[in-house]
């Protein structure tokens, strides 16, 4: 059996519900775990409209912002706030926030903007401990992690058929290795084999890499930097590489984002993609409203296929 793992805070509840519904469509018998990070007051309020879904209240285990802020110099905190602000649709408010951060980074006006950037980064850092918890819960089952806005539109599990692996990552088509702009692996979709010990070793190594990384999108960037150093042969689409973690040697595999983590909302539904990743749309749902309607109303076999 395969367990699907989805997580997010209240801003993503609509996406989580849609993603879970689509999981049920493409993999009806799969186990589904949802990690609820709650609202701004850390209240877990996700009510799943789909039956048979395990909802885990994670609000009491979300780390405070203090340790993250303490690990970053003020200049890097401002950079993170600017990067976070760039995720929003370009309006006069968005441009004003950018101007405040660039011209008056130490002002009272900049403080809540910097805190918002840190809060977003801190939210992303919850992904690894949640996956670790899910891995322990499911035991010897395969596990597929999906960002809340990474929506399956066709069966994903065919990825396991080509060759065995312990961890599969999705590589972007045009990688960027620059510091603070690292975009090589998109960690919004990750596939794991059924070996709990291999998964545990991987998460331990990933957490250690995060602790030594201070770049924007730390959890994703840390994964790239770590694997580039330890398994450089991985960074070719459809490539495979071993990862020696001492007691465990993992089999890694690279999958193309175009198929398993497609962020091109204009073409993904028509090009055979398995996953449509609507990144950066949580605050701008109106920009993808027509696409979501099409996704929800597509008959099985068009944009989604029933069955395993």
Phi, psi and omega in degrees: 000155177245135176254130176260138183237125181229149181206161177164170178264188188299332179296341184252008184303317180297319178294318180300315179300318179293316180297317179296318179299321179289326174300315179298331181286318185267341180216075190302329185263004184290153172278140182230127176241131178243126177260115184266115179269358173080186181264194183296339177260015180057046173252126178282117186230010183286122176248105187286124179282352181259132183284161175073024181250134178270116179257124182252121177283109183256004188299326181282355183244007178284129183293147175290163181286340186308306182299322178295312180299321181293336182276355186237132174293158183306320181298321180289326176298320178295318178301318179295320179295321178294317179295320178295317179299329181292344179286343182274156176300142183288109176227177179294328177294317179298319179291325177295316178300317179299317180297317179300314183293324182281321187266327184228059185296339180261008184277162175300331179293329183279337187300311179294332178290320177293320178297321179296319178296318177296320180297321178294315178299318180296324177299314180298328181290348177284345186299315185293311178299328177293318177296322176300315179298315179298320180299320178293324182292322188271342179064227186274056172239157172288155183223134176238120176263134176231130167304155182303328181259017174259100195257119178290131179245346175215164180304136183262333194289355173296342178300333181282348187280329188290314181199147180291146176208159173265324178219134174237131178246161179252129182260137177287157184291322183236086186293147175235118184261005185296148176298133180068003174227024186295120177219090183232305171258136171260107186280011177287346175223122178223137179243138182232146175283188187265017181262104183298324181294320178295318178296316181299317179296321180295315182294323178298315179294321180295316179299320178297321178294321178299319183297335182257009182248137177236020180275163176299146186055058192302315185296321180285316181295319179300322178296317179298309183298320181294311182289328177297326179280323187262336183216063187297335181291351183289337195273052170221131182308135181070011179279165176225153180202148173277152176230109183274113180245031179086261182289339181234134170248115187265150173263116179259150176219144176257134177242148181284134175302326182303331180261314190252359182199057191276122181259006180272093187293344180279335187235345190304319184289343185251003186241014177084010179298144177275327183229132173256115183256107183271062183297146176066026181244001182301325181266355186226050185298334181298333182288344181236017185301315181297322180294320180294322176298315179299319181295316183291330187259357182293134176290154176305137179097349176261281177265344175221155180234131177289160176096176183279000000 
